[in-house]
Amino acid sequence: MWQVFRYVFYAIVGIILGVVLFAVLVLSDVSALAKKDPATTSLIETRVREAQRKGLEPRRVQIWVPLDKISPQLQRAVIAGEDSNFATHHGFDYEAIQRAWDQAQKDAEKEAQREGENDSWLPNMPDFKRGGSTISQQLAKNLYLSNERSLLRKVKEAVLTYFMERNLSKRRILEIYLNVIEWGDGLYGAEAASQYYFHKPAASLNAREGAFLSAMIPGPLNALNPQVNPKRVARRQRIIMRLMPGVKMPA
C-alpha cells in the first residue's frame, strides 16, 4: 500500500512540476502576442503535415488585418456563436462548461436508447450546439496545441488560457482569433474567408454574412462546410442572427 501511495505521490508531483515548467516556457511567448502577430499556429502546421503526407502541396491563404478592419457584425456573430460571455468571463465560462456536460449526458442517453432500438441508426447532429470552450481556450489550442484528447492537453490549454487572459486584452485575443482560425481548406482568418466567400474585405461584411462565417467555425472542412451541408450551415446562421443583438462586445 505504501509503495502505491508513493508512486501516486511522485506522479502528482511530476505532473505539477511539468505544468510549472510548461508555464515558464510559454509565458514569454504569450506575453509577446500583445504586440507581435504569430507567424504560424499549431493547427496550420498540422494541416501542412497532413497535406504533405498525402503528397499534396500545402495551401495557406491568410491576410492579417487589425480588429478595426474586421466588421463589427462578424465580431458579434462569432461571439454569439462561439462564446456569448466572452466580454465578461476570465478565460473560462463555467456555466457553458456545465451546459456542455449536461448536453453530452443527454446525447449519450439518446444514443444508447437509439442503439437499443435500431443498430443501424445514424445520429442527427443538432444544428446549433455550443461547446464549453471559450474563444480564449480555442485560441490557446489553435496556437500551441494538438487535437489530442487527453488530460495533459487540457491542463496545458488551461495554463495557456490563464496567461493569455492576464497578458492580452479581450480585443487583442479576439483580433488574433479572427486572424488565425480555419474557414475552409487552406483558408485562415476573416479577411481570407471574406474574400473567398463574398469577394469583399472583412470590414464590409453585413450581419447575414458575418453569421454565415460564424456558423462554419466548429467544422469548416466537414460537418459545417457550406459546400457539403448548406442547409445545416443556413440553419445555424439563422440561430446566430437571432442571438447577435444580445451580445456584449469587449471594450
C-alpha positions as CSV (number, residue, x, y, z in Angstrom):
1,M,0.0,0.0,0.0
2,W,2.8,2.4,0.9
3,Q,4.5,1.8,-2.5
4,V,1.3,2.5,-4.3
5,F,0.9,5.8,-2.4
6,R,4.5,6.7,-3.1
7,Y,4.1,6.2,-6.8
8,V,0.9,8.2,-6.9
9,F,2.6,11.0,-4.9
10,Y,5.6,11.0,-7.3
11,A,3.2,11.1,-10.3
12,I,1.3,14.0,-8.9
13,V,4.5,15.9,-8.1
14,G,5.8,15.2,-11.6
15,I,2.7,16.5,-13.2
16,I,2.8,19.7,-11.1
17,L,6.4,20.3,-11.9
18,G,5.8,19.6,-15.6
19,V,2.9,22.1,-15.6
20,V,5.1,24.7,-13.8
21,L,7.9,24.2,-16.3
22,F,5.4,24.5,-19.2
23,A,4.0,27.7,-17.8
24,V,7.5,29.2,-17.5
25,L,8.3,28.3,-21.1
26,V,5.1,29.6,-22.6
27,L,4.8,32.8,-20.6
28,S,7.2,34.8,-22.7
29,D,5.5,33.6,-25.9
30,V,2.1,34.5,-24.7
31,S,3.3,37.9,-23.5
32,A,4.9,38.6,-26.9
33,L,1.5,38.2,-28.5
34,A,0.4,41.6,-27.1
35,K,2.5,43.3,-29.8
36,K,3.6,40.6,-32.2
37,D,1.4,38.6,-34.5
38,P,2.0,34.8,-34.6
39,A,3.9,33.7,-37.7
40,T,2.1,30.4,-37.7
41,T,-0.1,28.2,-35.5
42,S,-0.1,24.6,-34.4
43,L,-3.3,24.0,-36.5
44,I,-1.7,25.4,-39.6
45,E,1.4,23.3,-39.2
46,T,-0.8,20.2,-38.6
47,R,-2.6,20.9,-41.9
48,V,0.7,21.3,-43.7
49,R,1.8,17.9,-42.5
50,E,-1.5,16.3,-43.4
51,A,-1.2,17.7,-47.0
52,Q,2.4,16.5,-47.3
53,R,1.5,13.0,-46.1
54,K,-1.0,12.9,-49.0
55,G,1.6,14.1,-51.5
56,L,-0.2,17.5,-51.9
57,E,1.2,21.0,-51.9
58,P,0.1,22.7,-48.6
59,R,-2.3,25.6,-49.2
60,R,-2.3,28.6,-47.0
61,V,-4.3,31.8,-47.7
62,Q,-4.1,34.2,-44.8
63,I,-4.3,38.0,-44.8
64,W,-3.7,39.6,-41.4
65,V,-5.8,42.6,-40.6
66,P,-6.3,44.6,-37.4
67,L,-9.5,44.2,-35.5
68,D,-10.9,47.6,-36.6
69,K,-10.7,46.3,-40.2
70,I,-13.0,43.4,-39.4
71,S,-16.7,44.1,-39.5
72,P,-18.3,44.5,-36.0
73,Q,-21.1,42.3,-37.4
74,L,-18.7,39.4,-37.9
75,Q,-17.2,40.0,-34.4
76,R,-20.6,40.0,-32.9
77,A,-21.7,36.9,-34.8
78,V,-18.5,34.9,-33.8
79,I,-19.1,35.8,-30.1
80,A,-22.7,34.9,-30.4
81,G,-21.9,31.5,-32.0
82,E,-18.8,30.5,-30.0
83,D,-18.6,32.3,-26.6
84,S,-21.6,34.5,-25.6
85,N,-19.9,35.5,-22.3
86,F,-16.5,36.4,-23.9
87,A,-16.6,40.0,-22.8
88,T,-17.2,39.2,-19.1
89,H,-15.5,35.9,-18.2
90,H,-11.8,35.5,-17.3
91,G,-11.0,32.7,-19.8
92,F,-13.3,30.0,-18.6
93,D,-17.1,30.0,-18.8
94,Y,-18.2,27.6,-16.1
95,E,-21.8,27.9,-16.9
96,A,-21.1,26.9,-20.5
97,I,-19.0,24.0,-19.3
98,Q,-21.8,22.8,-17.2
99,R,-24.3,23.2,-20.1
100,A,-22.0,21.3,-22.4
101,W,-21.6,18.5,-19.9
102,D,-25.4,18.2,-19.3
103,Q,-25.9,18.2,-23.1
104,A,-23.3,15.5,-23.6
105,Q,-25.0,13.3,-20.9
106,K,-28.4,13.8,-22.7
107,D,-26.8,12.9,-26.1
108,A,-25.2,9.8,-24.6
109,E,-28.6,8.7,-23.2
110,K,-30.3,9.3,-26.5
111,E,-27.6,7.4,-28.4
112,A,-27.9,4.4,-26.0
113,Q,-31.7,4.4,-26.5
114,R,-31.5,4.6,-30.3
115,E,-28.8,1.9,-30.5
116,G,-31.1,-0.3,-28.4
117,E,-34.0,0.3,-30.8
118,N,-32.0,0.0,-34.1
119,D,-28.4,-0.7,-34.5
120,S,-28.3,0.9,-37.9
121,W,-29.4,4.4,-36.8
122,L,-27.4,7.4,-37.8
123,P,-27.0,10.3,-35.3
124,N,-28.7,13.5,-36.3
125,M,-26.3,16.2,-35.4
126,P,-28.0,19.2,-33.8
127,D,-27.9,22.4,-35.9
128,F,-26.7,24.6,-33.0
129,K,-24.5,23.2,-30.2
130,R,-22.0,25.4,-28.4
131,G,-19.2,23.6,-26.5
132,G,-17.7,24.5,-23.2
133,S,-14.5,26.0,-24.7
134,T,-14.3,29.8,-24.7
135,I,-12.7,31.8,-27.5
136,S,-9.6,32.2,-25.3
137,Q,-9.4,28.4,-24.9
138,Q,-9.9,27.8,-28.6
139,L,-7.2,30.2,-29.4
140,A,-4.7,28.6,-26.9
141,K,-5.4,25.2,-28.5
142,N,-5.2,26.6,-32.1
143,L,-1.9,28.4,-31.5
144,Y,0.1,25.9,-29.4
145,L,-1.6,22.5,-29.0
146,S,-2.7,19.5,-30.9
147,N,-6.2,17.9,-31.3
148,E,-5.1,15.1,-28.9
149,R,-7.8,14.3,-26.4
150,S,-6.0,13.9,-23.1
151,L,-6.0,15.3,-19.6
152,L,-2.5,16.7,-20.1
153,R,-3.6,18.7,-23.2
154,K,-6.5,20.2,-21.3
155,V,-4.2,21.2,-18.4
156,K,-1.8,22.9,-20.9
157,E,-4.8,24.6,-22.5
158,A,-5.9,25.9,-19.1
159,V,-2.4,27.2,-18.3
160,L,-2.2,29.0,-21.7
161,T,-5.7,30.4,-21.3
162,Y,-4.9,31.7,-17.9
163,F,-1.7,33.6,-19.1
164,M,-3.4,34.8,-22.2
165,E,-6.3,36.4,-20.3
166,R,-3.8,38.1,-18.0
167,N,-1.4,39.4,-20.6
168,L,-3.7,40.3,-23.5
169,S,-6.8,42.5,-23.8
170,K,-10.0,40.9,-24.8
171,R,-9.9,42.9,-28.1
172,R,-6.4,41.5,-28.8
173,I,-7.5,37.9,-28.1
174,L,-10.4,38.4,-30.5
175,E,-8.2,40.0,-33.1
176,I,-5.7,37.1,-33.1
177,Y,-8.5,34.5,-33.0
178,L,-10.3,36.1,-36.0
179,N,-7.0,36.1,-38.0
180,V,-5.9,32.5,-37.4
181,I,-9.0,30.3,-37.3
182,E,-9.7,27.9,-40.1
183,W,-12.5,28.8,-42.5
184,G,-12.0,26.2,-45.2
185,D,-9.3,24.2,-46.9
186,G,-6.2,26.3,-46.5
187,L,-8.3,29.4,-45.6
188,Y,-7.2,31.1,-42.4
189,G,-8.6,34.3,-40.9
190,A,-11.5,36.6,-41.5
191,E,-10.0,38.5,-44.5
192,A,-9.2,35.4,-46.5
193,A,-12.6,33.9,-45.7
194,S,-14.5,37.1,-46.6
195,Q,-12.6,37.4,-49.9
196,Y,-13.2,33.8,-50.8
197,Y,-16.9,33.5,-49.9
198,F,-18.1,37.1,-50.5
199,H,-15.4,38.7,-52.7
200,K,-15.2,41.7,-50.4
201,P,-13.0,42.8,-47.5
202,A,-13.8,41.6,-44.0
203,A,-14.6,45.2,-43.0
204,S,-17.6,45.3,-45.3
205,L,-19.4,42.2,-44.1
206,N,-23.0,42.6,-43.0
207,A,-24.9,40.8,-40.3
208,R,-26.1,38.0,-42.5
209,E,-22.6,37.4,-44.0
210,G,-21.0,37.5,-40.5
211,A,-23.5,35.0,-39.2
212,F,-22.7,32.7,-42.2
213,L,-19.0,32.7,-41.5
214,S,-19.6,32.2,-37.7
215,A,-21.9,29.3,-38.5
216,M,-19.0,27.5,-40.2
217,I,-16.4,27.7,-37.3
218,P,-17.0,24.4,-35.5
219,G,-16.5,22.3,-38.7
220,P,-15.5,24.2,-41.8
221,L,-13.9,21.2,-43.5
222,N,-16.8,18.7,-43.0
223,A,-20.0,19.0,-40.9
224,L,-20.3,22.8,-41.4
225,N,-18.8,23.1,-44.8
226,P,-21.3,25.1,-46.9
227,Q,-20.5,23.0,-50.0
228,V,-21.2,19.8,-48.1
229,N,-24.0,20.8,-45.7
230,P,-25.5,24.1,-46.9
231,K,-28.8,23.6,-45.1
232,R,-27.1,22.9,-41.8
233,V,-25.0,26.0,-42.2
234,A,-28.1,28.1,-43.1
235,R,-30.0,26.9,-40.0
236,R,-27.1,27.6,-37.7
237,Q,-26.7,31.0,-39.4
238,R,-30.3,31.9,-38.7
239,I,-29.9,31.0,-35.0
240,I,-26.7,33.1,-34.7
241,M,-28.5,36.1,-36.2
242,R,-31.2,35.8,-33.5
243,L,-28.5,35.7,-30.8
244,M,-26.4,38.6,-32.1
245,P,-28.5,41.6,-30.7
246,G,-27.9,40.3,-27.2
247,V,-24.1,40.0,-27.4
248,K,-22.0,42.2,-25.2
249,M,-18.9,43.4,-27.1
250,P,-15.5,43.7,-25.4
251,A,-14.4,47.2,-24.6
